[in-house]
Amino acid sequence: MFNTCDDELRKSTVVFIENTPENEWIYNRLAGLAIQCNNERYWFDLLGFHNNLQLASYTEGDFFDWHLDFGAGEISDRKLSISMQLSDSDDYEGGDLQFMMNQKIVTAPREKETIIVFPSFMMHLVTPITKGVRKSMVGWIAGPPYR
């Protein structure tokens, strides 16, 4: 477990879930959902998970400012991002997962077990937590470079 604390970009606690035989079921379930979404909407070339799944915990004052999951270097092969809501929406205040779609900000559903699959190049954030704890699981599906 480690704390991510960059006063300008992110403050949270994360733990990585290794892709071991006992965790294979969750990797398979999320990969299946990502593939289904990709086949219905995006048609990206995909290869598999980029890094291990990440459990994130946001407590009062924690946040993740506007960012992309895609970029140069080691994250350049991320194609799809997956976010699964693990907390009940009543367990915390603030902590909304939001997306920038053109000039409009769209807030994701907060219901427990909601899974959002989106292109890794889409701008998004988690608003500051004002009360309670928000937990989520995040993963990235990789693919060959865009052409």
CNS distance restraints for C-alpha pairs under 8 A (distance, minus, plus):
assign (resid   1 and name CA) (resid  13 and name CA) 7.00 0.50 0.50
assign (resid   1 and name CA) (resid  14 and name CA) 5.77 0.50 0.50
assign (resid   1 and name CA) (resid  15 and name CA) 4.57 0.50 0.50
assign (resid   1 and name CA) (resid  16 and name CA) 7.47 0.50 0.50
assign (resid   2 and name CA) (resid  13 and name CA) 5.73 0.50 0.50
assign (resid   2 and name CA) (resid  14 and name CA) 5.66 0.50 0.50
assign (resid   2 and name CA) (resid  15 and name CA) 6.63 0.50 0.50
assign (resid   3 and name CA) (resid  11 and name CA) 7.29 0.50 0.50
assign (resid   3 and name CA) (resid  12 and name CA) 5.81 0.50 0.50
assign (resid   3 and name CA) (resid  13 and name CA) 4.29 0.50 0.50
assign (resid   3 and name CA) (resid  14 and name CA) 6.29 0.50 0.50
assign (resid   4 and name CA) (resid  10 and name CA) 6.50 0.50 0.50
assign (resid   4 and name CA) (resid  11 and name CA) 5.34 0.50 0.50
assign (resid   4 and name CA) (resid  12 and name CA) 5.35 0.50 0.50
assign (resid   4 and name CA) (resid  13 and name CA) 5.91 0.50 0.50
assign (resid   4 and name CA) (resid  14 and name CA) 7.21 0.50 0.50
assign (resid   5 and name CA) (resid   9 and name CA) 7.94 0.50 0.50
assign (resid   5 and name CA) (resid  10 and name CA) 5.66 0.50 0.50
assign (resid   5 and name CA) (resid  11 and name CA) 4.37 0.50 0.50
assign (resid   5 and name CA) (resid  12 and name CA) 6.64 0.50 0.50
assign (resid   6 and name CA) (resid  10 and name CA) 5.12 0.50 0.50
assign (resid   6 and name CA) (resid  11 and name CA) 6.15 0.50 0.50
assign (resid   7 and name CA) (resid  11 and name CA) 6.85 0.50 0.50
assign (resid   8 and name CA) (resid  65 and name CA) 7.51 0.50 0.50
assign (resid   9 and name CA) (resid  63 and name CA) 7.89 0.50 0.50
assign (resid   9 and name CA) (resid  64 and name CA) 5.82 0.50 0.50
assign (resid   9 and name CA) (resid  65 and name CA) 5.07 0.50 0.50
assign (resid   9 and name CA) (resid  66 and name CA) 7.55 0.50 0.50
assign (resid  10 and name CA) (resid  62 and name CA) 7.32 0.50 0.50
assign (resid  10 and name CA) (resid  63 and name CA) 5.58 0.50 0.50
assign (resid  10 and name CA) (resid  64 and name CA) 4.26 0.50 0.50
assign (resid  10 and name CA) (resid  65 and name CA) 6.15 0.50 0.50
assign (resid  11 and name CA) (resid  58 and name CA) 7.61 0.50 0.50
assign (resid  11 and name CA) (resid  61 and name CA) 7.86 0.50 0.50
assign (resid  11 and name CA) (resid  62 and name CA) 4.81 0.50 0.50
assign (resid  11 and name CA) (resid  63 and name CA) 5.34 0.50 0.50
assign (resid  11 and name CA) (resid  64 and name CA) 6.35 0.50 0.50
assign (resid  12 and name CA) (resid  56 and name CA) 6.76 0.50 0.50
assign (resid  12 and name CA) (resid  57 and name CA) 5.90 0.50 0.50
assign (resid  12 and name CA) (resid  58 and name CA) 5.04 0.50 0.50
assign (resid  12 and name CA) (resid  59 and name CA) 7.25 0.50 0.50
assign (resid  12 and name CA) (resid  62 and name CA) 5.46 0.50 0.50
assign (resid  12 and name CA) (resid  63 and name CA) 6.65 0.50 0.50
assign (resid  12 and name CA) (resid  64 and name CA) 7.74 0.50 0.50
assign (resid  13 and name CA) (resid  56 and name CA) 5.70 0.50 0.50
assign (resid  13 and name CA) (resid  57 and name CA) 5.16 0.50 0.50
assign (resid  13 and name CA) (resid  58 and name CA) 6.60 0.50 0.50
assign (resid  14 and name CA) (resid  54 and name CA) 6.42 0.50 0.50
assign (resid  14 and name CA) (resid  55 and name CA) 5.43 0.50 0.50
assign (resid  14 and name CA) (resid  56 and name CA) 4.43 0.50 0.50
assign (resid  14 and name CA) (resid  57 and name CA) 6.29 0.50 0.50
assign (resid  15 and name CA) (resid  54 and name CA) 5.71 0.50 0.50
assign (resid  15 and name CA) (resid  55 and name CA) 5.11 0.50 0.50
assign (resid  15 and name CA) (resid  56 and name CA) 6.62 0.50 0.50
assign (resid  16 and name CA) (resid  52 and name CA) 5.96 0.50 0.50
assign (resid  16 and name CA) (resid  53 and name CA) 5.71 0.50 0.50
assign (resid  16 and name CA) (resid  54 and name CA) 4.46 0.50 0.50
assign (resid  16 and name CA) (resid  55 and name CA) 6.10 0.50 0.50
assign (resid  17 and name CA) (resid  23 and name CA) 7.63 0.50 0.50
assign (resid  17 and name CA) (resid  52 and name CA) 5.78 0.50 0.50
assign (resid  17 and name CA) (resid  53 and name CA) 5.20 0.50 0.50
assign (resid  17 and name CA) (resid  54 and name CA) 6.00 0.50 0.50
assign (resid  17 and name CA) (resid  55 and name CA) 7.21 0.50 0.50
assign (resid  18 and name CA) (resid  23 and name CA) 7.18 0.50 0.50
assign (resid  18 and name CA) (resid  52 and name CA) 5.58 0.50 0.50
assign (resid  18 and name CA) (resid  53 and name CA) 7.07 0.50 0.50
assign (resid  19 and name CA) (resid  23 and name CA) 5.80 0.50 0.50
assign (resid  19 and name CA) (resid  24 and name CA) 5.95 0.50 0.50
assign (resid  19 and name CA) (resid  27 and name CA) 7.13 0.50 0.50
assign (resid  19 and name CA) (resid  52 and name CA) 6.46 0.50 0.50
assign (resid  19 and name CA) (resid  53 and name CA) 7.93 0.50 0.50
assign (resid  20 and name CA) (resid  24 and name CA) 5.91 0.50 0.50
assign (resid  23 and name CA) (resid  27 and name CA) 6.82 0.50 0.50
assign (resid  24 and name CA) (resid  28 and name CA) 6.07 0.50 0.50
assign (resid  25 and name CA) (resid  29 and name CA) 6.06 0.50 0.50
assign (resid  26 and name CA) (resid  30 and name CA) 6.10 0.50 0.50
assign (resid  27 and name CA) (resid  31 and name CA) 5.92 0.50 0.50
assign (resid  27 and name CA) (resid  53 and name CA) 7.89 0.50 0.50
assign (resid  28 and name CA) (resid  32 and name CA) 5.99 0.50 0.50
assign (resid  29 and name CA) (resid  33 and name CA) 6.40 0.50 0.50
assign (resid  30 and name CA) (resid  34 and name CA) 6.14 0.50 0.50
assign (resid  30 and name CA) (resid  82 and name CA) 7.75 0.50 0.50
assign (resid  31 and name CA) (resid  35 and name CA) 6.05 0.50 0.50
assign (resid  31 and name CA) (resid  48 and name CA) 7.56 0.50 0.50
assign (resid  31 and name CA) (resid  49 and name CA) 7.68 0.50 0.50
assign (resid  31 and name CA) (resid 141 and name CA) 7.69 0.50 0.50
assign (resid  32 and name CA) (resid  36 and name CA) 6.13 0.50 0.50
assign (resid  33 and name CA) (resid  37 and name CA) 6.14 0.50 0.50
assign (resid  34 and name CA) (resid  38 and name CA) 6.00 0.50 0.50
assign (resid  34 and name CA) (resid  80 and name CA) 7.42 0.50 0.50
assign (resid  34 and name CA) (resid  82 and name CA) 7.42 0.50 0.50
assign (resid  34 and name CA) (resid 117 and name CA) 6.35 0.50 0.50
assign (resid  34 and name CA) (resid 141 and name CA) 7.73 0.50 0.50
assign (resid  35 and name CA) (resid  39 and name CA) 6.06 0.50 0.50
assign (resid  36 and name CA) (resid  40 and name CA) 6.27 0.50 0.50
assign (resid  37 and name CA) (resid  41 and name CA) 5.97 0.50 0.50
assign (resid  37 and name CA) (resid  42 and name CA) 7.45 0.50 0.50
assign (resid  37 and name CA) (resid 117 and name CA) 7.09 0.50 0.50
assign (resid  38 and name CA) (resid  42 and name CA) 4.81 0.50 0.50
assign (resid  38 and name CA) (resid  43 and name CA) 5.30 0.50 0.50
assign (resid  38 and name CA) (resid  44 and name CA) 6.59 0.50 0.50
assign (resid  39 and name CA) (resid  43 and name CA) 5.46 0.50 0.50
assign (resid  44 and name CA) (resid  79 and name CA) 7.12 0.50 0.50
assign (resid  44 and name CA) (resid 143 and name CA) 7.60 0.50 0.50
assign (resid  45 and name CA) (resid 143 and name CA) 5.53 0.50 0.50
assign (resid  45 and name CA) (resid 144 and name CA) 6.55 0.50 0.50
assign (resid  46 and name CA) (resid  79 and name CA) 7.30 0.50 0.50
assign (resid  46 and name CA) (resid 141 and name CA) 6.86 0.50 0.50
assign (resid  46 and name CA) (resid 142 and name CA) 5.77 0.50 0.50
assign (resid  46 and name CA) (resid 143 and name CA) 4.11 0.50 0.50
assign (resid  46 and name CA) (resid 144 and name CA) 6.96 0.50 0.50
assign (resid  47 and name CA) (resid 141 and name CA) 7.26 0.50 0.50
assign (resid  47 and name CA) (resid 142 and name CA) 5.66 0.50 0.50
assign (resid  47 and name CA) (resid 143 and name CA) 4.80 0.50 0.50
assign (resid  47 and name CA) (resid 144 and name CA) 7.29 0.50 0.50
assign (resid  48 and name CA) (resid 141 and name CA) 5.33 0.50 0.50
assign (resid  48 and name CA) (resid 142 and name CA) 5.48 0.50 0.50
assign (resid  48 and name CA) (resid 143 and name CA) 7.03 0.50 0.50
assign (resid  49 and name CA) (resid 139 and name CA) 7.27 0.50 0.50
assign (resid  49 and name CA) (resid 140 and name CA) 5.74 0.50 0.50
assign (resid  49 and name CA) (resid 141 and name CA) 4.37 0.50 0.50
assign (resid  49 and name CA) (resid 142 and name CA) 5.65 0.50 0.50
assign (resid  50 and name CA) (resid  77 and name CA) 7.74 0.50 0.50
assign (resid  50 and name CA) (resid  78 and name CA) 6.59 0.50 0.50
assign (resid  50 and name CA) (resid 139 and name CA) 7.49 0.50 0.50
assign (resid  50 and name CA) (resid 140 and name CA) 5.33 0.50 0.50
assign (resid  50 and name CA) (resid 141 and name CA) 5.45 0.50 0.50
assign (resid  50 and name CA) (resid 142 and name CA) 5.16 0.50 0.50
assign (resid  51 and name CA) (resid 139 and name CA) 7.71 0.50 0.50
assign (resid  51 and name CA) (resid 140 and name CA) 7.31 0.50 0.50
assign (resid  52 and name CA) (resid 139 and name CA) 7.01 0.50 0.50
assign (resid  53 and name CA) (resid 137 and name CA) 6.82 0.50 0.50
assign (resid  53 and name CA) (resid 138 and name CA) 5.79 0.50 0.50
assign (resid  53 and name CA) (resid 139 and name CA) 4.76 0.50 0.50
assign (resid  53 and name CA) (resid 140 and name CA) 7.69 0.50 0.50
assign (resid  54 and name CA) (resid 137 and name CA) 5.52 0.50 0.50
assign (resid  54 and name CA) (resid 138 and name CA) 5.09 0.50 0.50
assign (resid  54 and name CA) (resid 139 and name CA) 6.28 0.50 0.50
assign (resid  55 and name CA) (resid 135 and name CA) 7.17 0.50 0.50
assign (resid  55 and name CA) (resid 136 and name CA) 5.83 0.50 0.50
assign (resid  55 and name CA) (resid 137 and name CA) 4.53 0.50 0.50
assign (resid  55 and name CA) (resid 138 and name CA) 6.46 0.50 0.50
assign (resid  56 and name CA) (resid 135 and name CA) 5.63 0.50 0.50
assign (resid  56 and name CA) (resid 136 and name CA) 5.33 0.50 0.50
assign (resid  56 and name CA) (resid 137 and name CA) 6.18 0.50 0.50
assign (resid  56 and name CA) (resid 138 and name CA) 7.50 0.50 0.50
assign (resid  57 and name CA) (resid 133 and name CA) 6.84 0.50 0.50
assign (resid  57 and name CA) (resid 134 and name CA) 5.80 0.50 0.50
assign (resid  57 and name CA) (resid 135 and name CA) 4.57 0.50 0.50
assign (resid  57 and name CA) (resid 136 and name CA) 6.71 0.50 0.50
assign (resid  58 and name CA) (resid  62 and name CA) 5.23 0.50 0.50
assign (resid  58 and name CA) (resid  63 and name CA) 6.82 0.50 0.50
assign (resid  58 and name CA) (resid  95 and name CA) 7.62 0.50 0.50
assign (resid  58 and name CA) (resid 129 and name CA) 6.79 0.50 0.50
assign (resid  58 and name CA) (resid 133 and name CA) 5.63 0.50 0.50
assign (resid  58 and name CA) (resid 134 and name CA) 5.10 0.50 0.50
assign (resid  58 and name CA) (resid 135 and name CA) 6.37 0.50 0.50
assign (resid  59 and name CA) (resid 129 and name CA) 6.07 0.50 0.50
assign (resid  59 and name CA) (resid 130 and name CA) 8.00 0.50 0.50
assign (resid  59 and name CA) (resid 131 and name CA) 7.26 0.50 0.50
assign (resid  59 and name CA) (resid 132 and name CA) 6.09 0.50 0.50
assign (resid  59 and name CA) (resid 133 and name CA) 4.66 0.50 0.50
assign (resid  59 and name CA) (resid 134 and name CA) 6.61 0.50 0.50
assign (resid  60 and name CA) (resid 128 and name CA) 7.46 0.50 0.50
assign (resid  60 and name CA) (resid 129 and name CA) 4.81 0.50 0.50
assign (resid  60 and name CA) (resid 130 and name CA) 5.13 0.50 0.50
assign (resid  60 and name CA) (resid 131 and name CA) 5.31 0.50 0.50
assign (resid  60 and name CA) (resid 132 and name CA) 6.27 0.50 0.50
assign (resid  60 and name CA) (resid 133 and name CA) 7.01 0.50 0.50
assign (resid  61 and name CA) (resid 128 and name CA) 5.69 0.50 0.50
assign (resid  61 and name CA) (resid 129 and name CA) 5.29 0.50 0.50
assign (resid  61 and name CA) (resid 130 and name CA) 6.16 0.50 0.50
assign (resid  62 and name CA) (resid 128 and name CA) 5.45 0.50 0.50
assign (resid  62 and name CA) (resid 129 and name CA) 5.61 0.50 0.50
assign (resid  63 and name CA) (resid  95 and name CA) 7.04 0.50 0.50
assign (resid  63 and name CA) (resid 125 and name CA) 7.87 0.50 0.50
assign (resid  63 and name CA) (resid 126 and name CA) 5.51 0.50 0.50
assign (resid  63 and name CA) (resid 127 and name CA) 5.50 0.50 0.50
assign (resid  63 and name CA) (resid 128 and name CA) 4.38 0.50 0.50
assign (resid  63 and name CA) (resid 129 and name CA) 6.51 0.50 0.50
assign (resid  64 and name CA) (resid 125 and name CA) 5.42 0.50 0.50
assign (resid  64 and name CA) (resid 126 and name CA) 4.88 0.50 0.50
assign (resid  64 and name CA) (resid 127 and name CA) 6.68 0.50 0.50
assign (resid  64 and name CA) (resid 128 and name CA) 7.47 0.50 0.50
assign (resid  65 and name CA) (resid 124 and name CA) 7.69 0.50 0.50
assign (resid  65 and name CA) (resid 125 and name CA) 4.94 0.50 0.50
assign (resid  65 and name CA) (resid 126 and name CA) 6.35 0.50 0.50
assign (resid  65 and name CA) (resid 127 and name CA) 7.10 0.50 0.50
assign (resid  66 and name CA) (resid 123 and name CA) 6.21 0.50 0.50
assign (resid  66 and name CA) (resid 124 and name CA) 5.25 0.50 0.50
assign (resid  66 and name CA) (resid 125 and name CA) 4.62 0.50 0.50
assign (resid  66 and name CA) (resid 126 and name CA) 7.89 0.50 0.50
assign (resid  67 and name CA) (resid 123 and name CA) 5.44 0.50 0.50
assign (resid  67 and name CA) (resid 124 and name CA) 5.68 0.50 0.50
assign (resid  67 and name CA) (resid 125 and name CA) 6.43 0.50 0.50
assign (resid  68 and name CA) (resid 120 and name CA) 6.29 0.50 0.50
assign (resid  68 and name CA) (resid 121 and name CA) 5.39 0.50 0.50
assign (resid  68 and name CA) (resid 122 and name CA) 5.95 0.50 0.50
assign (resid  68 and name CA) (resid 123 and name CA) 5.11 0.50 0.50
assign (resid  68 and name CA) (resid 124 and name CA) 6.63 0.50 0.50
assign (resid  69 and name CA) (resid  75 and name CA) 7.18 0.50 0.50
assign (resid  69 and name CA) (resid  78 and name CA) 7.13 0.50 0.50
assign (resid  69 and name CA) (resid  81 and name CA) 7.19 0.50 0.50
assign (resid  69 and name CA) (resid 120 and name CA) 4.88 0.50 0.50
assign (resid  69 and name CA) (resid 121 and name CA) 6.20 0.50 0.50
assign (resid  69 and name CA) (resid 122 and name CA) 7.71 0.50 0.50
assign (resid  70 and name CA) (resid  75 and name CA) 5.53 0.50 0.50
assign (resid  70 and name CA) (resid  76 and name CA) 5.68 0.50 0.50
assign (resid  70 and name CA) (resid  77 and name CA) 7.36 0.50 0.50
assign (resid  70 and name CA) (resid  78 and name CA) 5.64 0.50 0.50
assign (resid  70 and name CA) (resid  79 and name CA) 7.35 0.50 0.50
assign (resid  70 and name CA) (resid 120 and name CA) 5.20 0.50 0.50
assign (resid  70 and name CA) (resid 121 and name CA) 5.19 0.50 0.50
assign (resid  71 and name CA) (resid  75 and name CA) 5.53 0.50 0.50
assign (resid  71 and name CA) (resid  76 and name CA) 4.95 0.50 0.50
assign (resid  71 and name CA) (resid 121 and name CA) 7.82 0.50 0.50
assign (resid  72 and name CA) (resid  76 and name CA) 4.92 0.50 0.50
assign (resid  76 and name CA) (resid 145 and name CA) 7.40 0.50 0.50
assign (resid  77 and name CA) (resid 142 and name CA) 5.12 0.50 0.50
assign (resid  77 and name CA) (resid 143 and name CA) 5.45 0.50 0.50
assign (resid  77 and name CA) (resid 144 and name CA) 6.12 0.50 0.50
assign (resid  77 and name CA) (resid 145 and name CA) 5.95 0.50 0.50
assign (resid  78 and name CA) (resid 120 and name CA) 6.14 0.50 0.50
assign (resid  78 and name CA) (resid 140 and name CA) 6.06 0.50 0.50
assign (resid  78 and name CA) (resid 141 and name CA) 5.81 0.50 0.50
assign (resid  78 and name CA) (resid 142 and name CA) 4.28 0.50 0.50
assign (resid  78 and name CA) (resid 143 and name CA) 6.42 0.50 0.50
assign (resid  79 and name CA) (resid 119 and name CA) 5.86 0.50 0.50
assign (resid  79 and name CA) (resid 120 and name CA) 5.28 0.50 0.50
assign (resid  79 and name CA) (resid 121 and name CA) 7.51 0.50 0.50
assign (resid  79 and name CA) (resid 140 and name CA) 7.17 0.50 0.50
assign (resid  79 and name CA) (resid 141 and name CA) 5.78 0.50 0.50
assign (resid  79 and name CA) (resid 142 and name CA) 5.22 0.50 0.50
assign (resid  79 and name CA) (resid 143 and name CA) 6.07 0.50 0.50
assign (resid  80 and name CA) (resid 117 and name CA) 6.64 0.50 0.50
assign (resid  80 and name CA) (resid 118 and name CA) 5.61 0.50 0.50
assign (resid  80 and name CA) (resid 119 and name CA) 4.55 0.50 0.50
assign (resid  80 and name CA) (resid 120 and name CA) 4.91 0.50 0.50
assign (resid  80 and name CA) (resid 140 and name CA) 5.63 0.50 0.50
assign (resid  80 and name CA) (resid 141 and name CA) 5.03 0.50 0.50
assign (resid  80 and name CA) (resid 142 and name CA) 6.93 0.50 0.50
assign (resid  81 and name CA) (resid 117 and name CA) 5.70 0.50 0.50
assign (resid  81 and name CA) (resid 118 and name CA) 5.39 0.50 0.50
assign (resid  81 and name CA) (resid 119 and name CA) 6.00 0.50 0.50
assign (resid  81 and name CA) (resid 120 and name CA) 5.12 0.50 0.50
assign (resid  81 and name CA) (resid 138 and name CA) 7.31 0.50 0.50
assign (resid  81 and name CA) (resid 139 and name CA) 5.87 0.50 0.50
assign (resid  81 and name CA) (resid 140 and name CA) 4.49 0.50 0.50
assign (resid  81 and name CA) (resid 141 and name CA) 6.38 0.50 0.50
assign (resid  82 and name CA) (resid 115 and name CA) 6.90 0.50 0.50
assign (resid  82 and name CA) (resid 116 and name CA) 5.68 0.50 0.50
assign (resid  82 and name CA) (resid 117 and name CA) 4.60 0.50 0.50
assign (resid  82 and name CA) (resid 118 and name CA) 6.63 0.50 0.50
assign (resid  82 and name CA) (resid 137 and name CA) 7.97 0.50 0.50
assign (resid  82 and name CA) (resid 138 and name CA) 5.47 0.50 0.50
assign (resid  82 and name CA) (resid 139 and name CA) 5.10 0.50 0.50
assign (resid  82 and name CA) (resid 140 and name CA) 6.08 0.50 0.50
assign (resid  82 and name CA) (resid 141 and name CA) 7.98 0.50 0.50
assign (resid  83 and name CA) (resid 115 and name CA) 5.64 0.50 0.50
assign (resid  83 and name CA) (resid 116 and name CA) 5.22 0.50 0.50
assign (resid  83 and name CA) (resid 117 and name CA) 6.65 0.50 0.50
assign (resid  83 and name CA) (resid 136 and name CA) 6.71 0.50 0.50
assign (resid  83 and name CA) (resid 137 and name CA) 5.76 0.50 0.50
assign (resid  83 and name CA) (resid 138 and name CA) 4.57 0.50 0.50
assign (resid  83 and name CA) (resid 139 and name CA) 6.73 0.50 0.50
assign (resid  84 and name CA) (resid 113 and name CA) 5.96 0.50 0.50
assign (resid  84 and name CA) (resid 114 and name CA) 5.64 0.50 0.50
assign (resid  84 and name CA) (resid 115 and name CA) 4.35 0.50 0.50
assign (resid  84 and name CA) (resid 116 and name CA) 6.44 0.50 0.50
assign (resid  84 and name CA) (resid 136 and name CA) 5.46 0.50 0.50
assign (resid  84 and name CA) (resid 137 and name CA) 5.06 0.50 0.50
assign (resid  84 and name CA) (resid 138 and name CA) 6.39 0.50 0.50
assign (resid  85 and name CA) (resid 110 and name CA) 6.83 0.50 0.50
assign (resid  85 and name CA) (resid 111 and name CA) 6.92 0.50 0.50
assign (resid  85 and name CA) (resid 112 and name CA) 5.21 0.50 0.50
assign (resid  85 and name CA) (resid 113 and name CA) 5.03 0.50 0.50
assign (resid  85 and name CA) (resid 114 and name CA) 5.32 0.50 0.50
assign (resid  85 and name CA) (resid 115 and name CA) 6.50 0.50 0.50
assign (resid  85 and name CA) (resid 135 and name CA) 6.64 0.50 0.50
assign (resid  85 and name CA) (resid 136 and name CA) 4.75 0.50 0.50
assign (resid  85 and name CA) (resid 137 and name CA) 6.77 0.50 0.50
assign (resid  86 and name CA) (resid 112 and name CA) 5.34 0.50 0.50
assign (resid  86 and name CA) (resid 113 and name CA) 5.65 0.50 0.50
assign (resid  86 and name CA) (resid 114 and name CA) 7.99 0.50 0.50
assign (resid  86 and name CA) (resid 134 and name CA) 7.60 0.50 0.50
assign (resid  86 and name CA) (resid 135 and name CA) 5.26 0.50 0.50
assign (resid  86 and name CA) (resid 136 and name CA) 4.95 0.50 0.50
assign (resid  86 and name CA) (resid 137 and name CA) 7.03 0.50 0.50
assign (resid  87 and name CA) (resid  91 and name CA) 6.45 0.50 0.50
assign (resid  87 and name CA) (resid 111 and name CA) 7.82 0.50 0.50
assign (resid  87 and name CA) (resid 112 and name CA) 5.41 0.50 0.50
assign (resid  87 and name CA) (resid 113 and name CA) 7.86 0.50 0.50
assign (resid  87 and name CA) (resid 133 and name CA) 7.73 0.50 0.50
assign (resid  87 and name CA) (resid 134 and name CA) 5.71 0.50 0.50
assign (resid  87 and name CA) (resid 135 and name CA) 5.37 0.50 0.50
assign (resid  87 and name CA) (resid 136 and name CA) 7.10 0.50 0.50
assign (resid  88 and name CA) (resid  92 and name CA) 7.89 0.50 0.50
assign (resid  88 and name CA) (resid 110 and name CA) 7.58 0.50 0.50
assign (resid  88 and name CA) (resid 111 and name CA) 6.24 0.50 0.50
assign (resid  88 and name CA) (resid 112 and name CA) 4.94 0.50 0.50
assign (resid  89 and name CA) (resid  93 and name CA) 7.97 0.50 0.50
assign (resid  89 and name CA) (resid 110 and name CA) 5.40 0.50 0.50
assign (resid  89 and name CA) (resid 111 and name CA) 5.67 0.50 0.50
assign (resid  89 and name CA) (resid 112 and name CA) 6.64 0.50 0.50
assign (resid  91 and name CA) (resid 132 and name CA) 5.73 0.50 0.50
assign (resid  91 and name CA) (resid 133 and name CA) 6.25 0.50 0.50
assign (resid  91 and name CA) (resid 134 and name CA) 7.06 0.50 0.50
assign (resid  92 and name CA) (resid 129 and name CA) 7.10 0.50 0.50
assign (resid  92 and name CA) (resid 130 and name CA) 7.49 0.50 0.50
assign (resid  92 and name CA) (resid 131 and name CA) 5.25 0.50 0.50
assign (resid  92 and name CA) (resid 132 and name CA) 4.12 0.50 0.50
assign (resid  92 and name CA) (resid 133 and name CA) 5.27 0.50 0.50
assign (resid  92 and name CA) (resid 134 and name CA) 6.02 0.50 0.50
assign (resid  93 and name CA) (resid 129 and name CA) 5.89 0.50 0.50
assign (resid  93 and name CA) (resid 130 and name CA) 5.42 0.50 0.50
assign (resid  93 and name CA) (resid 131 and name CA) 4.99 0.50 0.50
assign (resid  93 and name CA) (resid 132 and name CA) 6.49 0.50 0.50
assign (resid  94 and name CA) (resid 127 and name CA) 5.95 0.50 0.50
assign (resid  94 and name CA) (resid 128 and name CA) 5.67 0.50 0.50
assign (resid  94 and name CA) (resid 129 and name CA) 4.51 0.50 0.50
assign (resid  94 and name CA) (resid 130 and name CA) 5.46 0.50 0.50
assign (resid  94 and name CA) (resid 131 and name CA) 7.20 0.50 0.50
assign (resid  95 and name CA) (resid 126 and name CA) 5.38 0.50 0.50
assign (resid  95 and name CA) (resid 127 and name CA) 4.63 0.50 0.50
assign (resid  95 and name CA) (resid 128 and name CA) 5.35 0.50 0.50
assign (resid  95 and name CA) (resid 129 and name CA) 4.74 0.50 0.50
assign (resid  95 and name CA) (resid 130 and name CA) 7.74 0.50 0.50
assign (resid  95 and name CA) (resid 134 and name CA) 6.63 0.50 0.50
assign (resid  96 and name CA) (resid 107 and name CA) 6.55 0.50 0.50
assign (resid  96 and name CA) (resid 108 and name CA) 7.10 0.50 0.50
assign (resid  96 and name CA) (resid 110 and name CA) 7.39 0.50 0.50
assign (resid  96 and name CA) (resid 125 and name CA) 7.87 0.50 0.50
assign (resid  96 and name CA) (resid 126 and name CA) 5.30 0.50 0.50
assign (resid  96 and name CA) (resid 127 and name CA) 5.21 0.50 0.50
assign (resid  96 and name CA) (resid 128 and name CA) 7.90 0.50 0.50
assign (resid  97 and name CA) (resid 107 and name CA) 5.93 0.50 0.50
assign (resid  97 and name CA) (resid 108 and name CA) 5.55 0.50 0.50
assign (resid  97 and name CA) (resid 124 and name CA) 7.08 0.50 0.50
assign (resid  97 and name CA) (resid 125 and name CA) 5.75 0.50 0.50
assign (resid  97 and name CA) (resid 126 and name CA) 4.58 0.50 0.50
assign (resid  97 and name CA) (resid 127 and name CA) 6.74 0.50 0.50
assign (resid  98 and name CA) (resid 105 and name CA) 6.45 0.50 0.50
assign (resid  98 and name CA) (resid 106 and name CA) 5.47 0.50 0.50
assign (resid  98 and name CA) (resid 107 and name CA) 4.37 0.50 0.50
assign (resid  98 and name CA) (resid 108 and name CA) 5.94 0.50 0.50
assign (resid  98 and name CA) (resid 124 and name CA) 5.44 0.50 0.50
assign (resid  98 and name CA) (resid 125 and name CA) 5.44 0.50 0.50
assign (resid  98 and name CA) (resid 126 and name CA) 6.37 0.50 0.50
assign (resid  98 and name CA) (resid 127 and name CA) 7.64 0.50 0.50
assign (resid  99 and name CA) (resid 105 and name CA) 5.59 0.50 0.50
assign (resid  99 and name CA) (resid 106 and name CA) 5.16 0.50 0.50
assign (resid  99 and name CA) (resid 107 and name CA) 6.45 0.50 0.50
assign (resid  99 and name CA) (resid 108 and name CA) 7.70 0.50 0.50
assign (resid  99 and name CA) (resid 122 and name CA) 7.18 0.50 0.50
assign (resid  99 and name CA) (resid 123 and name CA) 5.83 0.50 0.50
assign (resid  99 and name CA) (resid 124 and name CA) 4.30 0.50 0.50
assign (resid  99 and name CA) (resid 125 and name CA) 6.71 0.50 0.50
assign (resid 100 and name CA) (resid 104 and name CA) 5.81 0.50 0.50
assign (resid 100 and name CA) (resid 105 and name CA) 4.74 0.50 0.50
assign (resid 100 and name CA) (resid 106 and name CA) 6.47 0.50 0.50
assign (resid 100 and name CA) (resid 122 and name CA) 7.24 0.50 0.50
assign (resid 100 and name CA) (resid 123 and name CA) 5.43 0.50 0.50
assign (resid 100 and name CA) (resid 124 and name CA) 6.09 0.50 0.50
assign (resid 101 and name CA) (resid 105 and name CA) 6.15 0.50 0.50
assign (resid 101 and name CA) (resid 106 and name CA) 6.99 0.50 0.50
assign (resid 101 and name CA) (resid 122 and name CA) 7.91 0.50 0.50
assign (resid 101 and name CA) (resid 123 and name CA) 7.82 0.50 0.50
assign (resid 108 and name CA) (resid 116 and name CA) 7.75 0.50 0.50
assign (resid 109 and name CA) (resid 114 and name CA) 6.98 0.50 0.50
assign (resid 110 and name CA) (resid 114 and name CA) 7.03 0.50 0.50
assign (resid 118 and name CA) (resid 122 and name CA) 7.15 0.50 0.50
assign (resid 120 and name CA) (resid 140 and name CA) 7.67 0.50 0.50
assign (resid 129 and name CA) (resid 133 and name CA) 7.47 0.50 0.50
assign (resid 129 and name CA) (resid 134 and name CA) 7.69 0.50 0.50
